[in-house]
């Protein structure tokens, strides 16, 4: 991590209760993403622009090169029908300045659930409580219409230092939402080699910390060195089951169909992993690959020590 670089992250878990029938697709990221956008626009166009059309400091033109300051984590279950009284859960990662707009994000989800409705069925829900997830504990933020004080956000330096260097020889990555990586401008449809995965992950961390922190957490030279070293880490095919899973958002309301296909399952990597563990840990908070604001590219890692 570069000296003086500061990058903060806040992770919230929302718990809701369905108040009228909701019909959702198997993958719900697109529905929540679109609903969040509409609700923000209802509250105020400038808030929708802040979250969905970020601009560089001093500029007024949105750029596709700038990552959005949030990552939605939709309900991960494959259930598609929700009846009144049933629970529904989703998550929201906020980066840098976006953390100060948490109350706007809360109001947007409240508007989505109680006024606009979710999905084509426009089913309704109410927020029952919200938790803030720290590095090793969860704190209540909102419960039974009562607000608690917001805990301070997590600094990336705390996440990077959570796993000290050790003799880890194996790490298992669980791709819990579809992973979309590109190599040579083509989607990677088989378990990615470690150097490609690290290149995309460090690139995302560099972008997020540059635009939403006080500066990049990883220099370009350090990124280049890590990616070169990553070529010594091997994918273990015998312990890897990651596979391509296709899902497409149907065309509607003048919008073209959108592919949300990606890799799901697990991939195990072996070798001298100590230099990479802090960055892989941070990646659990940032996601990696394409369409992260829709919730894609979220993974969890499991570290194995020694040679077991």
C-alpha positions as CSV (number, residue, x, y, z in Angstrom):
1,X,0.0,0.0,0.0
2,X,1.4,3.4,-1.0
3,X,2.3,5.8,1.9
4,X,-0.5,8.3,2.5
5,X,-3.1,6.5,0.4
6,X,-6.4,6.3,2.1
7,X,-9.5,4.5,0.9
8,X,-12.6,3.7,2.9
9,X,-15.3,1.2,2.4
10,X,-18.7,0.6,4.1
11,X,-20.7,-2.6,3.7
12,X,-24.3,-2.7,4.6
13,X,-26.7,-5.7,4.8
14,X,-30.4,-4.8,4.3
15,X,-33.2,-7.0,5.7
16,X,-36.6,-6.6,4.3
17,X,-40.1,-8.1,4.7
18,X,-42.3,-8.7,1.6
19,X,-45.6,-6.9,1.8
20,X,-47.1,-7.9,-1.6
21,X,-46.1,-10.7,-4.0
22,X,-42.8,-10.2,-5.8
23,X,-41.7,-12.1,-8.9
24,X,-38.0,-11.9,-9.6
25,X,-35.6,-13.6,-12.0
26,X,-33.1,-16.2,-10.8
27,X,-30.3,-13.6,-10.8
28,X,-31.7,-10.5,-9.2
29,X,-28.8,-8.1,-9.7
30,X,-30.2,-6.4,-12.8
31,X,-33.6,-5.9,-11.1
32,X,-32.1,-4.4,-7.9
33,X,-29.7,-2.3,-10.0
34,X,-32.5,-0.9,-12.2
35,X,-34.8,-0.3,-9.2
36,X,-32.1,1.5,-7.2
37,X,-31.5,3.8,-10.2
38,X,-35.2,4.6,-10.6
39,X,-35.6,5.3,-6.9
40,X,-32.6,7.6,-6.8
41,X,-34.0,9.5,-9.8
42,X,-37.3,9.9,-7.9
43,X,-35.5,11.3,-4.9
44,X,-33.3,13.7,-7.0
45,X,-31.6,13.4,-10.4
46,X,-28.3,14.6,-9.0
47,X,-28.2,11.6,-6.6
48,X,-28.8,9.2,-9.5
49,X,-26.0,10.9,-11.4
50,X,-23.7,10.7,-8.5
51,X,-24.1,6.9,-8.1
52,X,-24.6,5.9,-11.7
53,X,-22.8,8.5,-13.9
54,X,-19.6,9.4,-12.0
55,X,-17.3,12.0,-13.3
56,X,-13.6,12.9,-12.8
57,X,-12.8,15.7,-10.4
58,X,-13.2,19.0,-12.2
59,X,-15.0,17.5,-15.1
60,X,-18.7,17.2,-15.9
61,X,-18.8,14.4,-18.5
62,X,-19.4,10.9,-17.2
63,X,-16.8,8.3,-18.3
64,X,-17.2,4.6,-18.6
65,X,-13.6,4.3,-17.3
66,X,-14.7,5.5,-13.9
67,X,-16.1,2.7,-11.7
68,X,-19.4,3.4,-9.9
69,X,-19.0,4.2,-6.2
70,X,-21.0,1.2,-5.1
71,X,-21.5,-2.6,-5.5
72,X,-24.9,-4.1,-5.1
73,X,-25.2,-7.6,-3.6
74,X,-28.6,-8.9,-4.7
75,X,-30.3,-11.8,-2.9
76,X,-28.2,-14.8,-3.8
77,X,-30.8,-17.5,-3.6
78,X,-32.4,-18.8,-6.8
79,X,-35.9,-18.4,-5.4
80,X,-38.1,-16.3,-7.7
81,X,-41.5,-16.0,-5.9
82,X,-41.7,-14.1,-2.6
83,X,-45.0,-14.0,-0.7
84,X,-46.1,-11.4,1.9
85,X,-44.4,-11.9,5.3
86,X,-41.3,-13.6,3.8
87,X,-37.8,-12.1,4.3
88,X,-35.7,-10.7,1.5
89,X,-32.0,-9.6,1.9
90,X,-29.5,-7.7,-0.1
91,X,-26.2,-5.9,0.4
92,X,-24.6,-2.6,-0.6
93,X,-20.9,-1.7,-0.7
94,X,-20.1,2.0,-0.7
95,X,-16.8,3.5,-1.5
96,X,-15.2,6.8,-0.4
97,X,-17.5,9.8,-0.7
98,X,-20.5,7.6,-1.4
99,X,-20.4,6.5,2.2
100,X,-21.6,10.0,3.2
101,X,-24.7,9.4,1.0
102,X,-25.8,6.2,2.8
103,X,-29.0,7.9,4.0
104,X,-29.8,8.7,0.4
105,X,-29.2,5.1,-0.6
106,X,-31.4,3.9,2.3
107,X,-34.2,6.4,1.2
108,X,-33.9,5.0,-2.3
109,X,-34.4,1.4,-1.2
110,X,-37.3,2.5,1.0
111,X,-38.9,4.3,-1.9
112,X,-38.3,1.3,-4.1
113,X,-39.9,-1.1,-1.6
114,X,-42.9,1.0,-0.5
115,X,-43.7,3.1,-3.6
116,X,-42.2,1.9,-6.8
117,X,-42.2,-1.8,-6.3
118,X,-39.6,-4.4,-7.4
119,X,-39.5,-6.3,-10.7
120,X,-42.2,-6.6,-13.3
121,X,-44.7,-7.5,-10.6
122,X,-43.9,-4.2,-8.8
123,X,-44.1,-6.2,-5.6
124,X,-43.6,-4.2,-2.4
125,X,-41.4,-4.7,0.7
126,X,-40.4,-2.8,3.8
127,X,-37.0,-2.5,5.3
128,X,-37.0,-4.0,8.8
129,X,-33.3,-3.6,9.8
130,X,-29.9,-2.8,8.4
131,X,-26.5,-3.9,9.6
132,X,-23.0,-2.5,9.0
133,X,-20.5,-5.3,8.4
134,X,-17.0,-4.6,9.6
135,X,-13.8,-6.7,9.2
136,X,-14.8,-9.1,12.0
137,X,-18.2,-8.0,13.3
138,X,-21.6,-6.6,12.4
139,X,-23.2,-3.6,14.0
140,X,-26.9,-2.6,13.9
141,X,-27.6,0.6,12.0
142,X,-31.4,0.5,11.7
143,X,-33.9,-1.7,13.5
144,X,-37.7,-1.4,14.3
145,X,-37.7,2.2,12.9
146,X,-34.9,3.2,15.2
147,X,-31.6,4.5,14.1
148,X,-28.3,3.7,15.7
149,X,-25.1,5.7,15.2
150,X,-23.2,4.7,12.1
151,X,-19.8,3.1,12.9
152,X,-16.8,4.5,11.1
153,X,-16.1,3.0,7.7
154,X,-13.4,0.4,7.2
155,X,-10.1,1.6,5.9
156,X,-8.5,-0.5,3.2
157,X,-5.3,-0.5,5.2
158,X,-7.1,-2.5,7.9
159,X,-8.4,-5.0,5.4
160,X,-4.9,-5.4,3.8
161,X,-3.3,-6.0,7.1
162,X,-5.9,-8.5,8.3
163,X,-4.1,-11.4,6.8
164,X,-0.4,-11.2,7.8
165,X,2.2,-12.9,5.5
166,X,2.5,-16.6,6.2
167,X,3.4,-19.8,4.5
168,X,0.1,-20.3,2.7
169,X,0.5,-22.5,-0.2
170,X,-3.2,-22.8,-1.3
171,X,-6.1,-20.5,-1.6
172,X,-9.6,-21.5,-2.7
173,X,-11.8,-18.8,-4.3
174,X,-15.5,-19.3,-4.2
175,X,-17.1,-17.3,-7.1
176,X,-20.5,-16.7,-5.5
177,X,-21.8,-14.4,-8.3
178,X,-20.8,-14.7,-11.9
179,X,-17.2,-13.7,-12.7
180,X,-16.7,-11.8,-15.9
181,X,-13.0,-11.3,-16.9
182,X,-11.7,-10.4,-20.2
183,X,-8.3,-11.4,-21.8
184,X,-7.4,-10.0,-25.2
185,X,-10.9,-8.4,-25.3
186,X,-12.6,-11.8,-25.0
187,X,-14.5,-13.1,-22.0
188,X,-12.6,-15.8,-20.1
189,X,-15.0,-18.8,-20.1
190,X,-12.7,-21.3,-18.2
191,X,-11.1,-20.9,-14.7
192,X,-8.7,-18.0,-15.1
193,X,-5.0,-18.3,-14.6
194,X,-3.9,-16.4,-11.5
195,X,-2.0,-13.7,-13.3
196,X,-5.1,-12.6,-15.3
197,X,-7.2,-12.6,-12.1
198,X,-4.7,-10.5,-10.2
199,X,-4.2,-8.1,-13.1
200,X,-8.0,-7.4,-13.2
201,X,-8.3,-7.3,-9.4
202,X,-5.4,-4.9,-8.9
203,X,-6.7,-2.7,-11.7
204,X,-10.0,-2.4,-10.1
205,X,-8.5,-1.6,-6.7
206,X,-6.2,1.0,-8.4
207,X,-9.3,2.7,-10.0
208,X,-11.5,2.7,-7.0
209,X,-8.8,4.1,-4.7
210,X,-7.8,6.7,-7.3
211,X,-11.3,8.0,-7.8
212,X,-12.8,7.5,-4.3
213,X,-9.7,7.6,-2.1
214,X,-6.8,10.0,-1.6
215,X,-4.7,8.1,-4.2
216,X,-4.0,4.7,-5.6
217,X,-3.3,1.9,-3.1
218,X,-1.0,0.1,-5.5
219,X,1.4,1.8,-7.9
220,X,1.6,0.8,-11.5
221,X,5.2,-0.6,-10.9
222,X,4.1,-2.6,-7.9
223,X,1.1,-3.9,-9.9
224,X,3.4,-4.9,-12.8
225,X,5.7,-6.7,-10.4
226,X,2.9,-8.6,-8.6
227,X,1.3,-9.7,-11.9
228,X,4.7,-11.0,-13.1
229,X,5.1,-12.9,-9.8
230,X,1.5,-14.2,-10.2
231,X,2.6,-16.2,-13.2
232,X,4.4,-18.6,-10.7
233,X,1.0,-19.4,-9.0
234,X,-0.7,-22.5,-10.5
235,X,-4.4,-23.3,-10.9
236,X,-5.1,-26.8,-9.5
237,X,-7.6,-28.4,-12.0
238,X,-8.3,-31.3,-9.7
239,X,-9.7,-29.0,-7.0
240,X,-11.4,-26.5,-9.4
241,X,-15.0,-26.7,-10.6
242,X,-15.6,-23.1,-11.8
243,X,-17.7,-23.2,-14.9
244,X,-19.5,-20.8,-17.2
245,X,-23.1,-20.1,-16.3
246,X,-25.2,-18.0,-18.8
247,X,-28.0,-15.7,-17.8
248,X,-29.5,-13.0,-20.0
249,X,-31.6,-10.0,-19.0
250,X,-34.5,-10.0,-21.5
251,X,-35.0,-7.0,-23.7
252,X,-37.7,-4.6,-22.5
253,X,-38.8,-1.0,-22.6
254,X,-36.6,-0.2,-25.6
255,X,-33.5,-1.8,-24.0
256,X,-31.5,-4.6,-25.6
257,X,-31.1,-7.9,-23.9
258,X,-27.9,-7.9,-21.7
259,X,-25.7,-10.9,-21.0
260,X,-24.9,-11.6,-17.4
261,X,-23.0,-14.8,-18.1
262,X,-19.9,-15.6,-16.1
263,X,-17.9,-18.2,-14.1
264,X,-19.4,-19.6,-10.9
265,X,-18.0,-22.3,-8.6
266,X,-14.5,-22.6,-7.1
267,X,-10.9,-22.3,-8.2
268,X,-7.9,-23.4,-6.2
269,X,-4.5,-21.7,-6.6
270,X,-1.2,-23.1,-5.2
271,X,2.2,-21.6,-4.7
272,X,3.9,-18.9,-2.6
273,X,0.7,-16.8,-2.1
274,X,1.9,-14.5,0.8
275,X,2.3,-11.4,-1.4
276,X,-1.2,-11.8,-2.8
277,X,-3.3,-12.6,0.2
278,X,-3.8,-9.0,1.4
279,X,-5.1,-8.0,-2.1
280,X,-7.3,-11.0,-2.4
281,X,-8.7,-10.1,1.0
282,X,-9.5,-6.6,-0.2
283,X,-11.0,-8.0,-3.4
284,X,-13.8,-9.6,-1.2
285,X,-14.9,-6.0,-0.6
286,X,-14.5,-4.6,-4.1
287,X,-15.4,-7.5,-6.4
288,X,-13.6,-8.1,-9.7
289,X,-14.3,-8.1,-13.4
290,X,-17.3,-6.7,-15.3
291,X,-20.7,-5.5,-14.0
292,X,-19.7,-5.3,-10.4
293,X,-22.3,-2.7,-9.7
294,X,-24.9,-5.3,-10.6
295,X,-23.3,-7.6,-8.0
296,X,-21.2,-9.7,-10.4
297,X,-17.6,-10.7,-9.5
298,X,-18.2,-11.2,-5.8
299,X,-16.0,-14.0,-4.3
300,X,-15.0,-15.4,-0.9
301,X,-11.6,-16.8,-0.2
302,X,-10.6,-19.8,1.9
303,X,-6.9,-20.0,2.9
304,X,-5.1,-23.2,3.5
305,X,-1.8,-23.2,5.4
306,X,1.1,-25.4,4.7
307,X,0.8,-28.1,2.2
308,X,-2.4,-29.8,3.4
